[in-house]
Amino acid sequence: MMIEKKQLRVGLALLLGLSLTGCFKSNPPVKTERYSLPEVTTSSPSTAQTRTLILNRIQLADYLDTDRIVIQTDDITMQAARDHLWVDNLAQELRRGLRARLASRLNNTIVVDPQPGLPAANTLHLTIEQFHGQMRGYAVLSGQWQLIGANHVAGASQSFKFSTPLAENGYPALVRALGLNLDLLSDQIASQLQTLP
């Protein structure tokens, strides 16, 4: 009786081992890649007329609220990549990337996250509706942004949409093209900020 139980356990272990081996042969593990938006060099803020810009919470469309890079596979289908991920969730990636890009364009402005005790300052509200790749070979960024002055007067909401062709196939090229789109958005916001008192 004891020998039969031992043989049964050995037989089950052997069967399980063979089953797992078959799974790995038909579905080998895939290497996960993590990506970060391209960095930009920031200059030190000018000591004369230093202003503050508060980068408020970035609101993302629900399908983007993930750490997975999203691809539009046809005219109606969005698919989150399984093995191609952002280093952080996308909101954090965008916040870090936008903060650095705005700081590099506005050398008289410090770009900060909201925090208690900050003096009144211009505030940027940003909604991202699209930040993904398209199978046709483009990176897309769209949404709206709005500046609220230090006097709490809201400026007009500005819509934006940028579409940049990929330099080559692959996720690294897509991430770089998305970074270029963020550059264009930063240029647009910075030019508007420079007109504020």
N, C-alpha and C positions, 0 to 999 in steps of 0.2 A: 504493500500500500504506500509506504514512504517512498520507495524507489519510483513508483508510478507517478507520484506528485512531482518528484524531482525531475523526472523525464519530461513531464508535461510542462513544467516551468522552463526547462532548457529549450524545448520545442517551441514554446511561445516566444521566448526571447530571440531565438534564431529567426522565426517567422517575422517578428517585428523588425529586426535588423535588416532582413532582406527587403521588407516593404519600404523602409526608410531609404535604403540604398537606391531602390527603383525610383522613389520620388525625387531624390537629388539628381539622378541621371536625367529624368525627364524635365525637371524644373530646377536647374542649378541656381544657387544663390546669386543674386545680382549685386554688384557693388553700388552702394549708395553714394551719390555725389552731392556735396553741399556747396552753395554758391553765395557770394556776397556781391552787392552792387560795386562797380568800380569806384575806387576812392578818388577824391580830388584834393589838391593841395590848398590849404587854407592859409591866408595871410593873417598876421596879427592885426587886431582892430586898431584903427587910428586913435591916438589919444585925444585928438580934437573932435568935438561934436559926437562922442560915442552915444549911440542910441541902442535901445533894446527892442528886439522882436521876439514875441512869445509865440512859439510854434505849438498851437493847440493840438488836441487829440486828432489824429488822422482817422477819418471814418472810411471804412472799406466796404465795398459791396460784399454781401455774404459769401459768394463763391471764392473771393480772394482772401478771406479771413482764415488763413492756413499757412503752414510752412512749406507747402508744395508749390512748385512752379506750375502755372496753368497754361494749357495750350488749347486754342480753338481749332478743332479738327475739321470742321466744315462750317457751313453758314449758320447752324443752330446748336452745335454741340461743343461744350466746354469740358475738358478733361484735366484733372489734376495729375501731374506726373507721380509715379510711384517711387521712383528712385532718384529723382532730381529735386532737391529741397533747398530752401533758403537756409542760411546759417541760423537766423532767428525767424520768428514769425514775420510775415510781410510788413505789418504795421511798424515794427521795430526797424526793419531794413530801410523802409521809406523814410522814417523819422531821422535816422542816422544819416542817410544819403542826402536828404533835403537840407538838413541843418548844416552839413559841411558845404554843400553847393551854394546855399544862400550866403553863408559866412564868407566864402571865397569871392562872391560878387559884390558884397556890401562891406567894404573894409572899415566903414564907420559904424557898423552895427554888430551887436552881439546877439546871436540867435540862441534862445534858451527854451527849455521845456517849462510848462506852467508849474509854479510852486508857490506856496504861501509866502506872503510878505514881500512879493515883488512890487515895485512901484508901478504906477499906471504906465502902460507901454502899448505900442501897436501889437495887435494879435492877428495871427493868420489861422483861419479855419480852412480845412482842406477835406474834400470828399473825393475818393478815387472810385470810379465806376469800372474802369478797365485797366488792367496792368498784366498783360499776357502776350503770348506769342501766337501767331497764326501759321497754319501749315503752308500758307502761300509764301511764307518767308518774310514776315513783318513782325515787328514788336509794336504793341499798341498801348498808349496811355491816354486816358480821358477822365474827365470829372469836372469839378468846380472848385474855385477858391474864392475867399472873401477876406478882405482886410478890415479890421475894426480898429479905429484910431485910438490913441491914448485917451481921447475925450469920450470914448465909448460910442462914437458915431460910426455906423457900419457903412462901408463903401458898397458899391454895386457888386453883385456876385458875378464872377468871370468864369465862363465855360472854357474848356480847353480840350483839344484832341490832337495827339501827335502819333504819327505812324512812321517808323524808321525801318528801312529794309535791312535784313541781316547780311553781314559781310560774307558769311559762309553758313553752311548747315551746322546744326548742333546747339546744345544748350549754352556753352560758353559764349557763342556769338549772340544768342538771344539775350543773355544777361547783359552783355555789353551794349546791345541796342536799346534795351530798357533803360540802362544808365544814360544813354544819349538823350532819350526822351525826358528823363528827369532833369538833364541839363537844360533842355529847351523850356521846360516848365519853370525852372529856377530863374532863367533869363527873363521870362515874362513877369514873374512875381517881383524880381529885383527892380526891373525898370519901373513898375508901378510904385514900389516903395520909395524910390528915389524922388518921386514927385510929391510925396507927403511932407508936411512941415516938420 
